[in-house]
Every structure is written in C-alpha cells, then in structure tokens.
Amino acid sequence: MMTKKASAALLALTAGAVLAAGSPAVAHADDPTMPGSAVEASTLGSLTETSRITWHWKTRADFVLAIRDTEADGVHATGRVQTRSPSGAITSYSWHRAVGAGDSYTDHTYAANSSGVRALRVQSCRVGRARPTVCGYSQWELNPFY
C-alpha cells in the first residue's frame, strides 16, 4: 500500500508525463532554430516555394519566399503566399516576380492575421502578353497550433 506522500509523487509524475507528451510540437513550432516545413508550387517555367516556415502561435508564420523563372521564353514567373483563416477565408498577399531565365526573387517575410492563420500555401504563375496565365498551387501547410 502506498503512503499519501508516495501517491502524490506518482500523481505528479504522471501529470508531468502527460503534459510533456504534448510538448514537442509546441516546442518545435516556437523554436526558430528547429528546421521548419516547406511548400512548393510550379508551372512550366515558374517555381515558387517557401522554406523554413516557423509558426508563431495561431496568428503568424515566418518563412523565406523564393520565386524562380526557369525558362527563357519571354514570360514572367510570379508567385505569392495565401493564408486560410479558421473561418475558411483566404487572404492573398502581394505578387512578386522574377523576369528572365535564371532570375530569382527571395525575401525573408511573414504572413499574419489577428483572426488566425490556420494554413499557408503558395501560388506560382506564368504571366505573358501572348500567353494565357497558367498557375499552380502548393498543398496547404497546416498550423500546428490548431
């Protein structure tokens, strides 16, 4: 039979183990030194990607946005980030572009919404005068805080 002191110690250890089991995702999402996830979208001649997505609670994601024009065809590569709120509303951020084969655009930036950022994706498009705009989308990267 356990004493009250031993029983209380066992209860405290069990509670600590339960709390610790849920901690790694939170610690990972808060720790900017940990490798983050990435998303990528492409079309023929255009590549848009984010790397090292770092989630800051439910309202912000920091990342590196990169756009590359991969074809010498006179058509521009454009890309942007889109976020989805908890209600499902999609916010599209500013377009950025790379012009000319081998040209690239890179920015260390973020997406924030006081209503929440439930998920993030990128859109990659080819834009030219004589050609229709062709776009591709990445999969949604889900915020681990939800």
Contacts in CASP RR format, 6 or more apart in sequence:
PFRMAT RR
TARGET T0000
AUTHOR 0000-0000-0000
METHOD contacts of the structure
MODEL  1
MMTKKASAALLALTAGAVLAAGSPAVAHADDPTMPGSAVEASTLGSLTET
SRITWHWKTRADFVLAIRDTEADGVHATGRVQTRSPSGAITSYSWHRAVG
AGDSYTDHTYAANSSGVRALRVQSCRVGRARPTVCGYSQWELNPFY
2 10 0 8 1.000
25 144 0 8 1.000
26 144 0 8 1.000
26 145 0 8 1.000
28 34 0 8 1.000
28 144 0 8 1.000
29 54 0 8 1.000
29 55 0 8 1.000
29 56 0 8 1.000
29 144 0 8 1.000
29 145 0 8 1.000
30 56 0 8 1.000
32 54 0 8 1.000
32 62 0 8 1.000
35 52 0 8 1.000
36 51 0 8 1.000
36 52 0 8 1.000
36 53 0 8 1.000
36 54 0 8 1.000
37 53 0 8 1.000
37 141 0 8 1.000
38 49 0 8 1.000
38 50 0 8 1.000
38 51 0 8 1.000
38 52 0 8 1.000
38 53 0 8 1.000
38 141 0 8 1.000
39 49 0 8 1.000
39 50 0 8 1.000
39 53 0 8 1.000
39 120 0 8 1.000
39 121 0 8 1.000
39 122 0 8 1.000
39 138 0 8 1.000
39 139 0 8 1.000
39 141 0 8 1.000
40 47 0 8 1.000
40 48 0 8 1.000
40 49 0 8 1.000
40 50 0 8 1.000
40 122 0 8 1.000
40 138 0 8 1.000
41 47 0 8 1.000
41 48 0 8 1.000
41 49 0 8 1.000
41 121 0 8 1.000
41 122 0 8 1.000
41 123 0 8 1.000
41 124 0 8 1.000
41 136 0 8 1.000
41 137 0 8 1.000
41 138 0 8 1.000
42 48 0 8 1.000
42 124 0 8 1.000
42 136 0 8 1.000
43 124 0 8 1.000
43 125 0 8 1.000
43 126 0 8 1.000
43 134 0 8 1.000
43 135 0 8 1.000
43 136 0 8 1.000
44 71 0 8 1.000
44 126 0 8 1.000
44 134 0 8 1.000
45 69 0 8 1.000
45 70 0 8 1.000
45 71 0 8 1.000
45 73 0 8 1.000
45 75 0 8 1.000
45 77 0 8 1.000
45 126 0 8 1.000
46 67 0 8 1.000
46 68 0 8 1.000
46 69 0 8 1.000
46 70 0 8 1.000
46 71 0 8 1.000
46 77 0 8 1.000
46 78 0 8 1.000
46 79 0 8 1.000
46 124 0 8 1.000
46 125 0 8 1.000
46 126 0 8 1.000
47 66 0 8 1.000
47 67 0 8 1.000
47 68 0 8 1.000
47 70 0 8 1.000
47 77 0 8 1.000
47 124 0 8 1.000
48 65 0 8 1.000
48 66 0 8 1.000
48 67 0 8 1.000
48 68 0 8 1.000
48 77 0 8 1.000
48 78 0 8 1.000
48 79 0 8 1.000
48 80 0 8 1.000
48 122 0 8 1.000
48 123 0 8 1.000
48 124 0 8 1.000
48 138 0 8 1.000
49 65 0 8 1.000
49 66 0 8 1.000
49 122 0 8 1.000
49 138 0 8 1.000
50 63 0 8 1.000
50 64 0 8 1.000
50 65 0 8 1.000
50 66 0 8 1.000
50 81 0 8 1.000
50 120 0 8 1.000
50 122 0 8 1.000
50 141 0 8 1.000
51 63 0 8 1.000
51 64 0 8 1.000
51 66 0 8 1.000
52 62 0 8 1.000
52 63 0 8 1.000
52 64 0 8 1.000
53 61 0 8 1.000
53 62 0 8 1.000
53 63 0 8 1.000
53 120 0 8 1.000
53 141 0 8 1.000
54 61 0 8 1.000
54 62 0 8 1.000
54 63 0 8 1.000
55 61 0 8 1.000
55 117 0 8 1.000
55 143 0 8 1.000
55 144 0 8 1.000
55 145 0 8 1.000
56 62 0 8 1.000
57 145 0 8 1.000
58 86 0 8 1.000
58 116 0 8 1.000
58 117 0 8 1.000
58 118 0 8 1.000
58 143 0 8 1.000
58 145 0 8 1.000
58 146 0 8 1.000
59 112 0 8 1.000
59 113 0 8 1.000
59 114 0 8 1.000
59 115 0 8 1.000
59 116 0 8 1.000
59 117 0 8 1.000
60 110 0 8 1.000
60 111 0 8 1.000
60 112 0 8 1.000
60 113 0 8 1.000
60 117 0 8 1.000
61 83 0 8 1.000
61 110 0 8 1.000
61 111 0 8 1.000
61 112 0 8 1.000
61 117 0 8 1.000
61 120 0 8 1.000
61 143 0 8 1.000
62 108 0 8 1.000
62 109 0 8 1.000
62 110 0 8 1.000
63 81 0 8 1.000
63 108 0 8 1.000
63 109 0 8 1.000
63 110 0 8 1.000
63 111 0 8 1.000
63 120 0 8 1.000
64 106 0 8 1.000
64 107 0 8 1.000
64 108 0 8 1.000
64 109 0 8 1.000
65 79 0 8 1.000
65 81 0 8 1.000
65 96 0 8 1.000
65 105 0 8 1.000
65 106 0 8 1.000
65 107 0 8 1.000
65 109 0 8 1.000
65 122 0 8 1.000
66 104 0 8 1.000
66 105 0 8 1.000
66 106 0 8 1.000
67 77 0 8 1.000
67 78 0 8 1.000
67 79 0 8 1.000
67 96 0 8 1.000
67 97 0 8 1.000
67 98 0 8 1.000
67 104 0 8 1.000
67 105 0 8 1.000
67 106 0 8 1.000
67 124 0 8 1.000
68 77 0 8 1.000
68 98 0 8 1.000
68 102 0 8 1.000
68 103 0 8 1.000
68 104 0 8 1.000
69 76 0 8 1.000
69 77 0 8 1.000
69 98 0 8 1.000
69 99 0 8 1.000
69 100 0 8 1.000
69 101 0 8 1.000
69 102 0 8 1.000
69 103 0 8 1.000
69 104 0 8 1.000
70 77 0 8 1.000
70 101 0 8 1.000
70 102 0 8 1.000
71 101 0 8 1.000
72 100 0 8 1.000
72 101 0 8 1.000
73 101 0 8 1.000
74 100 0 8 1.000
74 128 0 8 1.000
75 126 0 8 1.000
75 127 0 8 1.000
75 128 0 8 1.000
75 131 0 8 1.000
76 97 0 8 1.000
76 98 0 8 1.000
76 99 0 8 1.000
76 100 0 8 1.000
76 126 0 8 1.000
76 127 0 8 1.000
76 128 0 8 1.000
77 97 0 8 1.000
77 98 0 8 1.000
77 99 0 8 1.000
77 100 0 8 1.000
77 103 0 8 1.000
77 124 0 8 1.000
77 125 0 8 1.000
77 126 0 8 1.000
78 95 0 8 1.000
78 96 0 8 1.000
78 97 0 8 1.000
78 98 0 8 1.000
78 124 0 8 1.000
78 125 0 8 1.000
78 126 0 8 1.000
78 127 0 8 1.000
79 95 0 8 1.000
79 96 0 8 1.000
79 97 0 8 1.000
79 122 0 8 1.000
79 123 0 8 1.000
79 124 0 8 1.000
79 125 0 8 1.000
80 92 0 8 1.000
80 93 0 8 1.000
80 94 0 8 1.000
80 95 0 8 1.000
80 96 0 8 1.000
80 122 0 8 1.000
80 123 0 8 1.000
81 92 0 8 1.000
81 93 0 8 1.000
81 109 0 8 1.000
81 111 0 8 1.000
81 120 0 8 1.000
81 121 0 8 1.000
81 122 0 8 1.000
81 123 0 8 1.000
82 90 0 8 1.000
82 91 0 8 1.000
82 92 0 8 1.000
82 93 0 8 1.000
82 120 0 8 1.000
82 121 0 8 1.000
82 122 0 8 1.000
82 123 0 8 1.000
83 90 0 8 1.000
83 91 0 8 1.000
83 93 0 8 1.000
83 111 0 8 1.000
83 113 0 8 1.000
83 117 0 8 1.000
83 118 0 8 1.000
83 119 0 8 1.000
83 120 0 8 1.000
84 90 0 8 1.000
84 91 0 8 1.000
84 117 0 8 1.000
84 118 0 8 1.000
84 119 0 8 1.000
84 120 0 8 1.000
84 121 0 8 1.000
84 140 0 8 1.000
85 91 0 8 1.000
85 113 0 8 1.000
85 115 0 8 1.000
85 116 0 8 1.000
85 117 0 8 1.000
85 118 0 8 1.000
86 115 0 8 1.000
86 116 0 8 1.000
86 118 0 8 1.000
86 146 0 8 1.000
87 115 0 8 1.000
88 118 0 8 1.000
89 115 0 8 1.000
91 111 0 8 1.000
91 113 0 8 1.000
92 123 0 8 1.000
93 111 0 8 1.000
96 105 0 8 1.000
96 107 0 8 1.000
97 105 0 8 1.000
97 127 0 8 1.000
98 104 0 8 1.000
98 105 0 8 1.000
111 117 0 8 1.000
111 120 0 8 1.000
117 143 0 8 1.000
118 142 0 8 1.000
118 143 0 8 1.000
118 146 0 8 1.000
119 140 0 8 1.000
119 141 0 8 1.000
119 142 0 8 1.000
119 143 0 8 1.000
120 140 0 8 1.000
120 141 0 8 1.000
120 143 0 8 1.000
121 137 0 8 1.000
121 138 0 8 1.000
121 139 0 8 1.000
121 140 0 8 1.000
121 141 0 8 1.000
122 137 0 8 1.000
122 138 0 8 1.000
123 135 0 8 1.000
123 136 0 8 1.000
123 137 0 8 1.000
123 138 0 8 1.000
124 135 0 8 1.000
124 136 0 8 1.000
124 137 0 8 1.000
125 133 0 8 1.000
125 134 0 8 1.000
125 135 0 8 1.000
125 136 0 8 1.000
126 133 0 8 1.000
126 134 0 8 1.000
126 135 0 8 1.000
127 133 0 8 1.000
END
